[in-house]
Amino acid sequence: MDLKEIQALIKFVAKSGAQEVSLETEDFKINIKTGSDAEQPTIIQAMAPQAPVAMAAAPAAAAPAAAPAAAPAAEAPADDDSNYITVKSPMIGTFYRSASPEEDAFVKVGDEVKPGDVVCIIEAMKLFNEIESEVSGKIVKVLVDDQTPVEYDQPLFLVDPS
């Protein structure tokens, strides 16, 4: 990898909003960090209670058209989701629940996670970025299907911190 490619990678990481990207080959290893680690948990925890309400609002709006009887049931989980912390995507890319199709998922519903545990991988521009949990708790819901595209700040998991 030459200097121009490294500079292009640094610019891409800075624009993508990723906090950290590591790339390792036979010849070298590069680790790019942006921002400070101390700021990120505060931001995620502040936004976490708002995201589940927005996610629950969309299914509730769609439910009355499909089945009017389902509308009250769709509103009940919205109250329960407000207690959960949302793990969001730090970048645009493709979401993977495991390192390879033959391996088990990093986390499943009911698994306990702590800060630093890998919860998924997001592929962006042929780089596989391990996404780590920044909260402790139990995985309550996986919000994204395996091998699907995700957007920046898209909710990926709901975690019960209690």
C-alpha positions in Angstrom: 0.0 0.0 0.0 1.5 3.3 -1.0 1.2 6.7 0.6 -1.6 7.9 -1.7 -3.7 4.8 -0.9 -3.1 5.4 2.9 -4.1 9.0 2.6 -7.3 8.1 0.7 -8.1 5.5 3.3 -7.7 8.1 6.1 -10.0 10.6 4.2 -12.6 7.9 3.7 -12.5 6.9 7.4 -12.9 10.5 8.5 -15.9 11.1 6.2 -17.6 7.8 7.1 -17.9 8.7 10.8 -16.1 5.5 11.9 -14.3 5.8 15.2 -11.7 3.2 14.5 -10.6 1.1 11.5 -7.9 -1.5 11.5 -6.4 -3.1 8.4 -3.8 -5.9 8.5 -2.0 -7.6 5.6 1.1 -9.8 5.4 3.3 -6.7 4.9 1.9 -4.2 7.4 -0.8 -3.3 9.9 -2.6 0.1 10.0 -5.0 1.4 12.7 -6.9 4.7 12.1 -8.7 6.3 15.0 -10.9 9.4 14.7 -12.3 11.6 17.5 -11.9 10.8 21.2 -13.2 7.6 22.7 -14.5 9.5 25.8 -17.1 11.4 23.7 -18.7 8.5 21.9 -20.4 6.6 24.8 -22.0 9.8 26.0 -23.5 10.5 22.5 -24.8 7.0 22.0 -26.4 6.9 25.5 -28.0 10.2 25.0 -29.6 9.2 21.7 -30.5 5.6 22.6 -33.9 6.2 24.2 -35.1 8.2 21.2 -34.3 5.6 18.5 -36.6 2.7 19.7 -39.6 5.1 19.8 -38.9 6.0 16.1 -38.4 2.4 15.1 -41.7 1.4 16.8 -43.6 4.2 15.2 -43.0 3.0 11.7 -44.5 -0.6 12.3 -47.4 0.9 14.2 -48.2 3.2 11.3 -48.1 0.3 8.9 -50.1 -2.1 11.1 -53.5 -0.3 10.9 -53.6 -0.6 7.1 -52.8 -4.3 7.2 -54.8 -5.3 10.3 -56.7 -2.8 12.5 -56.8 -5.2 15.4 -52.9 -5.3 15.5 -52.5 -1.6 16.2 -52.9 -1.7 20.0 -50.5 -4.6 20.3 -47.9 -2.7 18.2 -48.1 0.2 20.6 -47.3 -1.9 23.7 -43.7 -2.8 22.7 -43.0 0.9 22.1 -43.2 1.5 25.8 -41.0 -1.5 26.6 -38.4 -0.5 24.0 -37.8 2.8 25.8 -35.9 1.0 28.5 -33.4 -0.5 26.0 -30.2 1.0 24.7 -29.7 0.9 20.9 -26.4 -0.1 19.4 -26.2 1.8 16.1 -24.1 1.5 13.0 -21.1 3.8 13.0 -20.8 3.7 9.2 -22.4 2.8 5.9 -21.8 -0.7 4.7 -22.9 -4.4 4.7 -24.0 -5.9 8.0 -22.7 -9.4 8.9 -23.7 -11.2 12.1 -20.7 -13.6 11.9 -17.1 -13.6 10.6 -18.0 -16.2 7.9 -21.1 -18.1 6.9 -19.8 -21.3 8.5 -19.3 -19.6 11.9 -21.9 -18.8 14.6 -23.2 -15.3 15.0 -21.1 -13.0 17.3 -24.2 -12.4 19.5 -27.7 -13.8 19.6 -30.9 -12.7 21.4 -30.3 -13.5 25.1 -26.5 -13.2 25.0 -24.8 -10.9 27.6 -22.5 -8.3 26.2 -20.0 -5.9 27.8 -18.0 -3.0 26.4 -15.5 -4.2 23.9 -17.4 -7.3 22.9 -17.7 -7.7 19.1 -21.4 -7.7 18.1 -21.1 -7.7 14.3 -19.0 -6.8 11.3 -19.7 -4.0 8.8 -18.0 -4.2 5.4 -17.2 -0.9 3.9 -15.1 -0.6 0.7 -13.7 -4.1 1.1 -12.7 -3.4 4.7 -14.3 -5.6 7.4 -14.8 -3.5 10.5 -15.6 -5.2 13.8 -18.3 -3.3 15.7 -17.9 -3.5 19.4 -20.5 -3.0 22.1 -20.1 0.2 24.2 -22.7 -0.9 26.8 -23.2 -3.8 29.1 -26.4 -5.8 29.1 -28.4 -8.5 27.4 -29.2 -8.6 23.6 -33.0 -8.3 23.4 -33.5 -7.9 19.6 -31.5 -8.0 16.4 -32.9 -5.2 14.2 -31.0 -6.0 10.9 -30.9 -9.1 8.8 -27.6 -10.7 8.0 -25.8 -9.6 4.8 -28.0 -6.5 4.3 -26.9 -2.9 3.7 -27.0 -0.5 6.7 -26.8 3.2 6.9 -24.9 5.5 9.2 -26.6 5.7 12.7 -29.0 2.9 11.8 -30.1 0.8 14.8 -28.6 -2.7 14.8 -29.4 -4.2 18.2 -31.5 -3.5 21.3 -29.7 -4.1 24.6 -31.3 -4.4 28.0 -28.9 -2.7 30.4 -30.5 -4.1 33.6 
